[in-house]
Amino acid sequence: MKRPEGFDPPRAGAPTGDGSERSRRRARKEADAGQAAAPSASPARQRAEQEAAASPKASPATPGASRPTSGVPASGSPRTGAGTPRRPGGPARAEQPAATDPSKRGSTKRAPRTPGEGRERTAAQSLKDARRRLKRAERKRRRFERGEVKRFTRRSRSRRTIMLVASGLVVALLAVLAVAVYSPLLALKTITVDGASRVDAEQVVDAVDGQLGTPLALLDYGQFTRQLADFPLIRSYVTEMVPPDTLIIHIVERAPVAAVQNGEQFDLVDPAGIVVQTTPERPDGVPLIGAGGQDPASASFTSVVAVLLALPAPLLAQVDSITASTQDDVTFVLRGIGQTVVWGSADESAFKAAALAAMVAKQDPAARIEYDVSAPGSVVVTPR
């Protein structure tokens, strides 16, 4: 192996100790003087000469002795690269000798880090990064919690507002109901009767005036029903409240459909057989029910009423009297010269009434004729 240029092993018997130190110092001074005298010399050669002058001469190599592997002098000066060969044909570069002052080396060159220091620095940086991420996550969490609190608070306020509004409406409704029920401002003060012709309206008012002064919401309509039942001419009624203090009673009177002779008087009866009015004389324009059908509870009376209600108004006005012994042999007499009609049962009364009206319109009113419509498909006209 080729030794670096300028490096020779120490010679045997070379002085050591203080003498060696003085020799090295002297050689360094001479090298510095030579470098100043010959500035054009190669820097590599100058460094080699300085190292050769500064290094002690060693004894010849002995078996088992180790050779030096670098050109670092024993005094601990930094390696100057004296073994680097010169590039052929290249110009010599002027280089300053490396600084040997330890204070200067520390100011210009950073000491290398050990693996332990690098690991500690990496762990510290990782810890800082983790703390930074933790703080960032904590800020996000707080921001989210503030948003949730605001949202929950807003919903709570909305629910509270809705509940307050609903409670206010309920209270207001209860107040209105209390005023309507218990306030004297809505008490009954006026009663009016509408639709009475045969019934005396003043008598009706006198019958129901016991509830004057009662709030309209507390009126007893069952009592009205019981009081108006004493008037047989009233078939039905409807009450109407007109705030703040008026009650209107709309009456539907019973309409007489026929007259029934009761001794020397005549009773006007409605379809239910209720006496509407009693007169000493027979009323005009009302058919007279014969003795065979005067009982309102009999089937013959029901058939007679059904026939009268089925007749059209022009034909009903011509009926003078009607009678029936059973529900299937209704017979009536027309006004004038006494034309008679055999009706039969009350079945298909509307069809029979249409056929009879058409036949009567074709015949002479002065002729004595009997009309048989008991079979509505074939009307039989018999002169008398």
VENLINJO-V117841 format. One record per pair of residues at least 4 apart in sequence whose ideal C-beta (glycine too) atoms are under 7 Angstrom apart, sorted by the first residue. I is the first residue (numbers start at 1). J is the second residue. D is the distance in Angstrom with one decimal. If there is no record, write none. Layout:
i=I j=J d=D
i=I j=J d=D
This chain:
i=3 j=7 d=5.5
i=4 j=71 d=4.9
i=4 j=82 d=6.4
i=4 j=83 d=3.2
i=5 j=48 d=5.4
i=5 j=82 d=6.5
i=5 j=83 d=5.7
i=6 j=48 d=2.8
i=6 j=49 d=6.4
i=6 j=51 d=5.8
i=6 j=52 d=4.7
i=6 j=82 d=5.1
i=7 j=51 d=7.0
i=7 j=71 d=5.2
i=8 j=52 d=6.8
i=9 j=58 d=4.5
i=9 j=60 d=6.7
i=9 j=61 d=6.0
i=10 j=14 d=5.3
i=10 j=56 d=5.3
i=10 j=57 d=4.0
i=10 j=58 d=1.9
i=10 j=59 d=5.8
i=11 j=57 d=4.0
i=11 j=58 d=6.7
i=11 j=59 d=6.4
i=12 j=59 d=3.6
i=12 j=60 d=5.5
i=14 j=56 d=5.9
i=14 j=57 d=3.9
i=14 j=58 d=6.9
i=15 j=19 d=3.9
i=15 j=20 d=5.6
i=15 j=23 d=6.9
i=16 j=20 d=4.9
i=16 j=56 d=6.8
i=18 j=22 d=6.4
i=19 j=23 d=6.2
i=20 j=24 d=6.4
i=20 j=56 d=4.7
i=21 j=25 d=6.5
i=22 j=26 d=6.2
i=23 j=27 d=6.2
i=24 j=28 d=6.3
i=24 j=54 d=4.8
i=24 j=56 d=7.0
i=24 j=75 d=6.8
i=25 j=29 d=6.5
i=26 j=30 d=6.4
i=27 j=31 d=6.3
i=27 j=53 d=2.9
i=27 j=54 d=5.6
i=28 j=32 d=6.4
i=28 j=50 d=6.6
i=28 j=53 d=6.3
i=28 j=54 d=5.4
i=29 j=33 d=6.4
i=30 j=34 d=6.2
i=30 j=53 d=6.5
i=31 j=35 d=6.3
i=31 j=49 d=5.6
i=31 j=50 d=4.2
i=31 j=53 d=5.1
i=32 j=36 d=6.6
i=33 j=37 d=6.3
i=34 j=38 d=6.2
i=35 j=46 d=5.3
i=41 j=45 d=5.7
i=41 j=46 d=5.5
i=42 j=46 d=6.8
i=42 j=86 d=6.0
i=42 j=92 d=4.9
i=43 j=47 d=6.3
i=43 j=93 d=6.5
i=43 j=94 d=6.4
i=43 j=95 d=3.7
i=44 j=48 d=6.4
i=44 j=81 d=6.9
i=44 j=82 d=6.1
i=44 j=84 d=5.7
i=44 j=86 d=6.1
i=45 j=49 d=6.2
i=46 j=50 d=6.3
i=47 j=51 d=6.3
i=47 j=80 d=4.1
i=47 j=81 d=6.8
i=47 j=82 d=4.4
i=47 j=97 d=6.7
i=48 j=52 d=6.2
i=48 j=82 d=3.8
i=49 j=53 d=6.2
i=50 j=54 d=6.1
i=50 j=97 d=7.0
i=51 j=55 d=5.8
i=51 j=71 d=5.7
i=51 j=73 d=5.6
i=51 j=80 d=6.8
i=51 j=82 d=5.3
i=54 j=73 d=5.1
i=54 j=75 d=6.5
i=55 j=73 d=5.2
i=55 j=74 d=6.5
i=56 j=74 d=6.7
i=61 j=65 d=5.5
i=61 j=67 d=6.6
i=70 j=79 d=6.4
i=71 j=79 d=6.4
i=71 j=82 d=5.2
i=71 j=83 d=5.6
i=72 j=79 d=5.2
i=73 j=77 d=5.1
i=77 j=100 d=5.1
i=78 j=98 d=5.3
i=80 j=98 d=5.3
i=99 j=104 d=4.6
i=99 j=105 d=6.2
i=101 j=105 d=6.8
i=102 j=106 d=6.5
i=103 j=107 d=6.6
i=104 j=108 d=6.3
i=105 j=109 d=5.5
i=113 j=117 d=4.5
i=113 j=118 d=5.6
i=115 j=119 d=6.4
i=116 j=120 d=6.3
i=117 j=121 d=6.3
i=118 j=122 d=6.3
i=119 j=123 d=6.2
i=120 j=124 d=6.3
i=121 j=125 d=6.4
i=122 j=126 d=6.3
i=123 j=127 d=6.3
i=124 j=128 d=6.5
i=125 j=129 d=6.4
i=126 j=130 d=6.2
i=127 j=131 d=6.3
i=128 j=132 d=6.3
i=129 j=133 d=6.4
i=130 j=134 d=6.2
i=131 j=135 d=6.4
i=132 j=136 d=6.5
i=133 j=137 d=6.2
i=134 j=138 d=6.2
i=135 j=139 d=6.5
i=136 j=140 d=6.5
i=137 j=141 d=6.2
i=138 j=142 d=6.4
i=139 j=143 d=6.2
i=140 j=144 d=6.2
i=141 j=145 d=6.2
i=142 j=146 d=6.3
i=143 j=147 d=6.5
i=144 j=148 d=6.3
i=145 j=149 d=6.2
i=146 j=150 d=6.4
i=147 j=151 d=6.2
i=148 j=152 d=6.1
i=149 j=153 d=6.0
i=150 j=154 d=6.2
i=151 j=155 d=6.5
i=152 j=156 d=6.2
i=153 j=157 d=6.3
i=154 j=158 d=6.4
i=155 j=159 d=6.3
i=156 j=160 d=6.1
i=157 j=161 d=6.2
i=158 j=162 d=6.4
i=159 j=163 d=6.2
i=160 j=164 d=6.2
i=161 j=165 d=6.3
i=162 j=166 d=6.2
i=163 j=167 d=6.1
i=164 j=168 d=6.2
i=165 j=169 d=6.5
i=166 j=170 d=6.4
i=167 j=171 d=6.3
i=168 j=172 d=6.2
i=169 j=173 d=6.2
i=170 j=174 d=6.3
i=171 j=175 d=6.3
i=172 j=176 d=6.4
i=173 j=177 d=6.3
i=174 j=178 d=6.2
i=175 j=179 d=6.4
i=176 j=180 d=6.2
i=177 j=181 d=5.9
i=178 j=182 d=5.7
i=179 j=183 d=4.3
i=180 j=186 d=5.7
i=180 j=217 d=5.1
i=181 j=215 d=5.7
i=181 j=217 d=4.6
i=181 j=218 d=6.3
i=182 j=215 d=6.5
i=183 j=215 d=6.9
i=185 j=244 d=5.8
i=186 j=215 d=5.4
i=186 j=216 d=5.3
i=186 j=243 d=6.2
i=186 j=244 d=5.1
i=186 j=245 d=6.8
i=187 j=213 d=5.3
i=187 j=214 d=6.3
i=187 j=215 d=5.2
i=187 j=245 d=6.1
i=188 j=211 d=5.9
i=188 j=212 d=5.5
i=188 j=213 d=6.5
i=188 j=214 d=5.3
i=188 j=216 d=6.0
i=188 j=219 d=6.5
i=188 j=245 d=6.1
i=188 j=247 d=5.7
i=189 j=212 d=6.6
i=189 j=245 d=3.9
i=190 j=245 d=6.1
i=190 j=246 d=4.5
i=191 j=205 d=5.1
i=191 j=208 d=6.1
i=191 j=209 d=6.2
i=191 j=247 d=5.2
i=191 j=249 d=6.9
i=192 j=246 d=6.7
i=192 j=248 d=4.7
i=193 j=201 d=4.0
i=193 j=204 d=4.8
i=193 j=205 d=6.1
i=193 j=249 d=5.1
i=193 j=251 d=6.3
i=194 j=248 d=6.0
i=194 j=249 d=6.8
i=194 j=250 d=4.9
i=194 j=251 d=6.7
i=195 j=250 d=5.6
i=195 j=251 d=4.3
i=195 j=252 d=6.3
i=195 j=253 d=6.9
i=196 j=201 d=4.5
i=196 j=204 d=6.7
i=196 j=251 d=5.2
i=196 j=253 d=6.9
i=197 j=253 d=6.2
i=198 j=233 d=5.1
i=198 j=253 d=5.6
i=198 j=276 d=7.0
i=198 j=277 d=6.4
i=199 j=204 d=6.4
i=199 j=231 d=5.6
i=199 j=233 d=4.9
i=199 j=234 d=6.0
i=199 j=251 d=6.4
i=199 j=253 d=6.0
i=200 j=204 d=7.0
i=201 j=205 d=6.5
i=202 j=206 d=6.3
i=203 j=207 d=6.4
i=204 j=208 d=6.7
i=204 j=228 d=7.0
i=204 j=231 d=6.7
i=204 j=249 d=6.7
i=205 j=209 d=5.8
i=207 j=227 d=4.6
i=207 j=228 d=6.9
i=207 j=230 d=6.7
i=208 j=224 d=5.7
i=208 j=227 d=5.2
i=211 j=219 d=5.8
i=211 j=220 d=6.6
i=211 j=223 d=6.9
i=214 j=218 d=5.5
i=214 j=219 d=5.8
i=216 j=241 d=5.1
i=216 j=243 d=6.9
i=221 j=225 d=6.7
i=221 j=239 d=6.7
i=222 j=226 d=6.6
i=223 j=227 d=6.2
i=224 j=228 d=6.1
i=224 j=239 d=6.6
i=225 j=229 d=6.5
i=228 j=234 d=5.6
i=228 j=237 d=5.9
i=232 j=274 d=5.5
i=232 j=275 d=6.8
i=233 j=253 d=5.1
i=233 j=254 d=5.2
i=233 j=276 d=5.6
i=234 j=251 d=5.4
i=234 j=253 d=6.3
i=235 j=252 d=5.1
i=235 j=253 d=6.3
i=235 j=254 d=4.5
i=236 j=252 d=4.6
i=237 j=249 d=5.6
i=237 j=250 d=6.3
i=237 j=251 d=5.0
i=237 j=252 d=6.8
i=238 j=250 d=4.4
i=239 j=247 d=6.2
i=239 j=249 d=5.6
i=240 j=248 d=4.4
i=240 j=250 d=6.7
i=241 j=247 d=6.0
i=242 j=246 d=4.1
i=242 j=248 d=6.2
i=254 j=270 d=4.2
i=254 j=274 d=6.2
i=254 j=276 d=4.9
i=255 j=270 d=6.1
i=256 j=268 d=3.6
i=256 j=269 d=6.3
i=256 j=270 d=5.9
i=256 j=276 d=4.6
i=256 j=277 d=6.7
i=256 j=286 d=6.2
i=257 j=269 d=6.8
i=257 j=270 d=5.8
i=257 j=271 d=5.3
i=257 j=305 d=6.1
i=257 j=308 d=5.6
i=257 j=309 d=7.0
i=258 j=269 d=6.0
i=258 j=286 d=6.3
i=258 j=287 d=4.8
i=258 j=288 d=6.9
i=258 j=289 d=4.8
i=258 j=308 d=6.3
i=259 j=266 d=4.8
i=259 j=267 d=6.8
i=259 j=268 d=5.5
i=259 j=282 d=6.2
i=259 j=283 d=6.1
i=259 j=286 d=4.7
i=259 j=288 d=5.2
i=260 j=267 d=4.9
i=260 j=269 d=5.6
i=260 j=289 d=5.3
i=260 j=294 d=5.0
i=261 j=266 d=5.6
i=261 j=288 d=6.8
i=262 j=266 d=6.9
i=262 j=267 d=5.0
i=264 j=280 d=7.0
i=265 j=278 d=5.4
i=265 j=279 d=6.7
i=265 j=280 d=5.5
i=266 j=279 d=5.4
i=266 j=281 d=6.8
i=266 j=282 d=4.9
i=266 j=283 d=6.7
i=267 j=275 d=4.5
i=267 j=278 d=5.2
i=268 j=275 d=6.9
i=268 j=276 d=4.6
i=268 j=277 d=4.4
i=268 j=283 d=6.5
i=268 j=286 d=6.5
i=269 j=273 d=5.4
i=269 j=274 d=6.4
i=269 j=275 d=5.7
i=269 j=276 d=6.5
i=269 j=296 d=7.0
i=270 j=274 d=5.3
i=270 j=276 d=5.5
i=271 j=305 d=4.9
i=271 j=309 d=6.6
i=273 j=296 d=2.5
i=273 j=301 d=6.5
i=279 j=283 d=5.8
i=282 j=288 d=6.7
i=285 j=317 d=6.4
i=287 j=308 d=6.3
i=287 j=319 d=4.5
i=287 j=320 d=6.8
i=287 j=321 d=6.3
i=287 j=322 d=5.3
i=288 j=321 d=4.5
i=289 j=293 d=5.2
i=289 j=294 d=5.6
i=289 j=304 d=5.9
i=289 j=322 d=6.0
i=289 j=323 d=6.9
i=290 j=321 d=6.1
i=290 j=322 d=6.9
i=290 j=323 d=3.1
i=292 j=300 d=6.0
i=292 j=323 d=4.8
i=292 j=324 d=5.7
i=292 j=325 d=4.6
i=293 j=298 d=6.8
i=293 j=300 d=4.2
i=293 j=301 d=4.8
i=293 j=304 d=4.5
i=293 j=323 d=5.8
i=293 j=324 d=4.7
i=294 j=301 d=6.9
i=295 j=301 d=5.7
i=296 j=301 d=5.4
i=299 j=303 d=6.4
i=299 j=327 d=4.3
i=300 j=304 d=6.4
i=300 j=324 d=4.2
i=300 j=325 d=6.3
i=300 j=326 d=5.9
i=300 j=327 d=5.9
i=301 j=305 d=6.4
i=302 j=306 d=6.4
i=302 j=327 d=6.9
i=303 j=307 d=6.5
i=303 j=324 d=5.4
i=303 j=327 d=4.2
i=303 j=330 d=5.4
i=303 j=345 d=6.7
i=303 j=346 d=4.5
i=304 j=308 d=6.4
i=304 j=322 d=5.5
i=304 j=324 d=5.2
i=304 j=330 d=6.0
i=305 j=309 d=6.3
i=306 j=310 d=6.4
i=306 j=346 d=3.9
i=306 j=349 d=6.1
i=307 j=311 d=6.8
i=307 j=330 d=5.2
i=307 j=343 d=5.7
i=307 j=346 d=5.7
i=307 j=349 d=5.7
i=308 j=316 d=6.6
i=308 j=322 d=6.8
i=310 j=349 d=3.4
i=310 j=350 d=5.4
i=310 j=353 d=5.3
i=311 j=315 d=4.8
i=311 j=316 d=4.3
i=311 j=319 d=6.9
i=311 j=353 d=5.2
i=312 j=316 d=6.7
i=312 j=353 d=6.1
i=312 j=357 d=6.3
i=313 j=317 d=6.4
i=315 j=353 d=6.6
i=315 j=356 d=6.9
i=315 j=357 d=5.4
i=318 j=334 d=4.9
i=318 j=335 d=5.2
i=319 j=332 d=5.2
i=319 j=334 d=6.6
i=320 j=333 d=5.1
i=320 j=334 d=6.4
i=320 j=335 d=4.6
i=321 j=332 d=6.5
i=321 j=333 d=5.2
i=322 j=330 d=6.9
i=322 j=332 d=3.7
i=323 j=331 d=6.1
i=324 j=329 d=5.9
i=324 j=330 d=4.4
i=324 j=331 d=7.0
i=325 j=329 d=5.8
i=327 j=345 d=6.2
i=327 j=346 d=6.9
i=328 j=344 d=6.1
i=328 j=345 d=4.3
i=329 j=344 d=6.8
i=330 j=343 d=4.2
i=330 j=344 d=6.6
i=330 j=346 d=6.8
i=331 j=340 d=6.6
i=331 j=341 d=6.8
i=331 j=342 d=5.6
i=331 j=343 d=6.3
i=332 j=341 d=5.5
i=332 j=343 d=6.8
i=333 j=338 d=6.0
i=333 j=340 d=5.4
i=334 j=339 d=4.5
i=334 j=341 d=6.8
i=336 j=365 d=6.0
i=337 j=366 d=6.0
i=337 j=368 d=5.8
i=338 j=368 d=6.6
i=339 j=368 d=6.6
i=339 j=369 d=5.2
i=340 j=370 d=4.9
i=341 j=356 d=6.3
i=341 j=371 d=4.7
i=341 j=373 d=6.7
i=342 j=370 d=6.8
i=342 j=372 d=4.3
i=342 j=374 d=5.6
i=343 j=352 d=6.6
i=343 j=373 d=6.2
i=343 j=374 d=6.6
i=344 j=374 d=3.2
i=348 j=352 d=5.8
i=348 j=376 d=5.3
i=349 j=353 d=6.1
i=350 j=354 d=6.8
i=351 j=355 d=6.5
i=351 j=376 d=4.7
i=352 j=356 d=6.1
i=352 j=373 d=4.5
i=352 j=376 d=4.9
i=353 j=357 d=6.3
i=354 j=358 d=6.6
i=355 j=359 d=6.4
i=355 j=373 d=5.7
i=355 j=376 d=5.8
i=355 j=379 d=5.1
i=356 j=360 d=6.1
i=356 j=371 d=6.0
i=356 j=373 d=5.2
i=357 j=361 d=6.5
i=358 j=362 d=7.0
i=359 j=363 d=6.6
i=359 j=371 d=6.0
i=359 j=379 d=5.3
i=359 j=381 d=6.3
i=363 j=367 d=6.1
i=363 j=369 d=5.7
i=363 j=381 d=6.9
i=367 j=383 d=6.7
i=368 j=383 d=6.8
i=368 j=384 d=4.3
i=369 j=381 d=5.8
i=369 j=382 d=6.9
i=369 j=383 d=5.7
i=369 j=384 d=6.5
i=370 j=382 d=4.5
i=370 j=384 d=5.6
i=371 j=379 d=6.6
i=371 j=381 d=5.9
i=372 j=380 d=4.0
i=372 j=382 d=6.9
i=373 j=379 d=5.4
